[in-house]
Amino acid sequence: MNQLKDILVGTVQAATATNVQRINLPFNNLADVFGFLINVVLGVGIAVTIVFLILGGIQYITAKGDQKAAGAAREALTNAVIGFIVVIGAFTIRLILINVIGGTKESNLQIGNIVRF
């Protein structure tokens, strides 16, 4: 019985890697993580808004007097401006939420502070 126990339970040895590097993330609390994720999402939102503003402007310029095309371009520009206002409002909400959940000035982490280029 003892031999069967030694076979089934036996000693386990784990291999350790000597070149494992610790990743030091600058997140100290939930507010830091939240602030970083919101910065990424809002940064993408601003980039998309700028792209749509540019595309709407190009569409308006290339309408060349066509009322239907100019109307579609005006609508695209209006939607891009509304999107920009929403993103700016989201920045404001982010600041309020960071303060409510206990963030500090370090909670305003930027992508460049974490990702080294």
Phi and psi in degrees as GROMACS dihedral restraints (atoms count N, CA, C in turn):
[ dihedral_restraints ]
;  ai    aj    ak    al  type     phi  dphi    fc
    3     4     5     6     1   -64.2    20    10
    4     5     6     7     1   -38.4    20    10
    6     7     8     9     1   -66.0    20    10
    7     8     9    10     1   -38.9    20    10
    9    10    11    12     1   -64.6    20    10
   10    11    12    13     1   -39.0    20    10
   12    13    14    15     1   -64.4    20    10
   13    14    15    16     1   -42.4    20    10
   15    16    17    18     1   -64.5    20    10
   16    17    18    19     1   -34.4    20    10
   18    19    20    21     1   -71.3    20    10
   19    20    21    22     1   -44.6    20    10
   21    22    23    24     1   -76.8    20    10
   22    23    24    25     1   -37.6    20    10
   24    25    26    27     1   -95.1    20    10
   25    26    27    28     1   -28.1    20    10
   27    28    29    30     1    12.6    20    10
   28    29    30    31     1   170.0    20    10
   30    31    32    33     1   -84.6    20    10
   31    32    33    34     1   136.8    20    10
   33    34    35    36     1  -110.3    20    10
   34    35    36    37     1   130.4    20    10
   36    37    38    39     1  -120.3    20    10
   37    38    39    40     1   130.5    20    10
   39    40    41    42     1   -98.8    20    10
   40    41    42    43     1   142.1    20    10
   42    43    44    45     1   -86.1    20    10
   43    44    45    46     1   137.0    20    10
   45    46    47    48     1  -112.7    20    10
   46    47    48    49     1   138.4    20    10
   48    49    50    51     1   -86.3    20    10
   49    50    51    52     1   137.6    20    10
   51    52    53    54     1   -88.2    20    10
   52    53    54    55     1   -15.6    20    10
   54    55    56    57     1  -108.1    20    10
   55    56    57    58     1    28.3    20    10
   57    58    59    60     1   -78.4    20    10
   58    59    60    61     1   127.3    20    10
   60    61    62    63     1  -107.3    20    10
   61    62    63    64     1   136.7    20    10
   63    64    65    66     1   -77.7    20    10
   64    65    66    67     1   135.5    20    10
   66    67    68    69     1   -93.4    20    10
   67    68    69    70     1   117.9    20    10
   69    70    71    72     1   -97.4    20    10
   70    71    72    73     1   102.4    20    10
   72    73    74    75     1   -91.7    20    10
   73    74    75    76     1   142.8    20    10
   75    76    77    78     1   -82.4    20    10
   76    77    78    79     1    20.3    20    10
   78    79    80    81     1   -91.2    20    10
   79    80    81    82     1   121.2    20    10
   81    82    83    84     1  -103.7    20    10
   82    83    84    85     1   -23.8    20    10
   84    85    86    87     1  -154.7    20    10
   85    86    87    88     1  -178.5    20    10
   87    88    89    90     1   -62.8    20    10
   88    89    90    91     1   -34.0    20    10
   90    91    92    93     1   -63.6    20    10
   91    92    93    94     1   -36.8    20    10
   93    94    95    96     1   -64.6    20    10
   94    95    96    97     1   -45.3    20    10
   96    97    98    99     1   -63.6    20    10
   97    98    99   100     1   -46.4    20    10
   99   100   101   102     1   -60.6    20    10
  100   101   102   103     1   -45.4    20    10
  102   103   104   105     1   -61.4    20    10
  103   104   105   106     1   -41.3    20    10
  105   106   107   108     1   -65.7    20    10
  106   107   108   109     1   -47.5    20    10
  108   109   110   111     1   -63.1    20    10
  109   110   111   112     1   -40.3    20    10
  111   112   113   114     1   -66.7    20    10
  112   113   114   115     1   -38.4    20    10
  114   115   116   117     1   -60.7    20    10
  115   116   117   118     1   -40.6    20    10
  117   118   119   120     1   -65.1    20    10
  118   119   120   121     1   -48.4    20    10
  120   121   122   123     1   -63.0    20    10
  121   122   123   124     1   -43.6    20    10
  123   124   125   126     1   -70.1    20    10
  124   125   126   127     1   -34.0    20    10
  126   127   128   129     1   -62.9    20    10
  127   128   129   130     1   -42.6    20    10
  129   130   131   132     1   -65.0    20    10
  130   131   132   133     1   -39.5    20    10
  132   133   134   135     1   -61.4    20    10
  133   134   135   136     1   -42.3    20    10
  135   136   137   138     1   -66.2    20    10
  136   137   138   139     1   -41.5    20    10
  138   139   140   141     1   -62.2    20    10
  139   140   141   142     1   -43.5    20    10
  141   142   143   144     1   -64.6    20    10
  142   143   144   145     1   -40.8    20    10
  144   145   146   147     1   -61.3    20    10
  145   146   147   148     1   -43.4    20    10
  147   148   149   150     1   -64.0    20    10
  148   149   150   151     1   -40.7    20    10
  150   151   152   153     1   -61.8    20    10
  151   152   153   154     1   -44.2    20    10
  153   154   155   156     1   -67.4    20    10
  154   155   156   157     1   -35.1    20    10
  156   157   158   159     1   -62.7    20    10
  157   158   159   160     1   -43.6    20    10
  159   160   161   162     1   -64.7    20    10
  160   161   162   163     1   -45.8    20    10
  162   163   164   165     1   -64.2    20    10
  163   164   165   166     1   -39.9    20    10
  165   166   167   168     1   -64.0    20    10
  166   167   168   169     1   -39.9    20    10
  168   169   170   171     1   -63.8    20    10
  169   170   171   172     1   -43.7    20    10
  171   172   173   174     1   -63.6    20    10
  172   173   174   175     1   -42.2    20    10
  174   175   176   177     1   -62.3    20    10
  175   176   177   178     1   -38.7    20    10
  177   178   179   180     1   -68.7    20    10
  178   179   180   181     1   -40.8    20    10
  180   181   182   183     1   -65.7    20    10
  181   182   183   184     1   -40.2    20    10
  183   184   185   186     1   -82.7    20    10
  184   185   186   187     1     0.6    20    10
  186   187   188   189     1   -66.0    20    10
  187   188   189   190     1   -32.2    20    10
  189   190   191   192     1    51.2    20    10
  190   191   192   193     1    49.1    20    10
  192   193   194   195     1    85.6    20    10
  193   194   195   196     1    -7.1    20    10
  195   196   197   198     1   -72.2    20    10
  196   197   198   199     1   115.0    20    10
  198   199   200   201     1   -63.6    20    10
  199   200   201   202     1   -37.3    20    10
  201   202   203   204     1   -66.4    20    10
  202   203   204   205     1   -45.7    20    10
  204   205   206   207     1   -68.3    20    10
  205   206   207   208     1   -38.5    20    10
  207   208   209   210     1   -66.4    20    10
  208   209   210   211     1   -38.0    20    10
  210   211   212   213     1   -64.0    20    10
  211   212   213   214     1   -41.3    20    10
  213   214   215   216     1   -65.9    20    10
  214   215   216   217     1   -38.3    20    10
  216   217   218   219     1   -67.6    20    10
  217   218   219   220     1   -41.2    20    10
  219   220   221   222     1   -61.4    20    10
  220   221   222   223     1   -40.4    20    10
  222   223   224   225     1   -65.0    20    10
  223   224   225   226     1   -40.2    20    10
  225   226   227   228     1   -64.5    20    10
  226   227   228   229     1   -41.7    20    10
  228   229   230   231     1   -65.8    20    10
  229   230   231   232     1   -40.3    20    10
  231   232   233   234     1   -62.4    20    10
  232   233   234   235     1   -44.0    20    10
  234   235   236   237     1   -63.9    20    10
  235   236   237   238     1   -37.6    20    10
  237   238   239   240     1   -65.8    20    10
  238   239   240   241     1   -40.7    20    10
  240   241   242   243     1   -66.7    20    10
  241   242   243   244     1   -41.0    20    10
  243   244   245   246     1   -61.4    20    10
  244   245   246   247     1   -42.1    20    10
  246   247   248   249     1   -61.6    20    10
  247   248   249   250     1   -38.8    20    10
  249   250   251   252     1   -64.3    20    10
  250   251   252   253     1   -41.6    20    10
  252   253   254   255     1   -63.3    20    10
  253   254   255   256     1   -38.9    20    10
  255   256   257   258     1   -64.1    20    10
  256   257   258   259     1   -42.1    20    10
  258   259   260   261     1   -65.3    20    10
  259   260   261   262     1   -41.3    20    10
  261   262   263   264     1   -64.5    20    10
  262   263   264   265     1   -39.2    20    10
  264   265   266   267     1   -62.8    20    10
  265   266   267   268     1   -36.7    20    10
  267   268   269   270     1   -66.7    20    10
  268   269   270   271     1   -35.7    20    10
  270   271   272   273     1   -60.0    20    10
  271   272   273   274     1   -42.2    20    10
  273   274   275   276     1   -64.6    20    10
  274   275   276   277     1   -44.8    20    10
  276   277   278   279     1   -62.3    20    10
  277   278   279   280     1   -38.2    20    10
  279   280   281   282     1   -60.4    20    10
  280   281   282   283     1   -45.2    20    10
  282   283   284   285     1   -60.9    20    10
  283   284   285   286     1   -41.7    20    10
  285   286   287   288     1   -64.8    20    10
  286   287   288   289     1   -45.5    20    10
  288   289   290   291     1   -66.5    20    10
  289   290   291   292     1   -38.3    20    10
  291   292   293   294     1   -59.9    20    10
  292   293   294   295     1   -42.5    20    10
  294   295   296   297     1   -68.5    20    10
  295   296   297   298     1   -35.3    20    10
  297   298   299   300     1   -70.1    20    10
  298   299   300   301     1   -40.7    20    10
  300   301   302   303     1   -87.4    20    10
  301   302   303   304     1     8.7    20    10
  303   304   305   306     1    93.2    20    10
  304   305   306   307     1    28.5    20    10
  306   307   308   309     1   -76.2    20    10
  307   308   309   310     1   161.0    20    10
  309   310   311   312     1  -119.3    20    10
  310   311   312   313     1  -174.0    20    10
  312   313   314   315     1   -65.4    20    10
  313   314   315   316     1   -21.7    20    10
  315   316   317   318     1   -74.7    20    10
  316   317   318   319     1   -14.6    20    10
  318   319   320   321     1   -70.0    20    10
  319   320   321   322     1   -15.0    20    10
  321   322   323   324     1   -87.8    20    10
  322   323   324   325     1    56.7    20    10
  324   325   326   327     1   -72.1    20    10
  325   326   327   328     1   135.9    20    10
  327   328   329   330     1  -101.7    20    10
  328   329   330   331     1   157.5    20    10
  330   331   332   333     1   -61.1    20    10
  331   332   333   334     1   -39.5    20    10
  333   334   335   336     1   -64.6    20    10
  334   335   336   337     1   -23.2    20    10
  336   337   338   339     1   -74.5    20    10
  337   338   339   340     1   -21.2    20    10
  339   340   341   342     1  -104.1    20    10
  340   341   342   343     1   -46.6    20    10
  342   343   344   345     1   -93.0    20    10
  343   344   345   346     1   118.7    20    10
  345   346   347   348     1   -93.3    20    10
  346   347   348   349     1   123.2    20    10
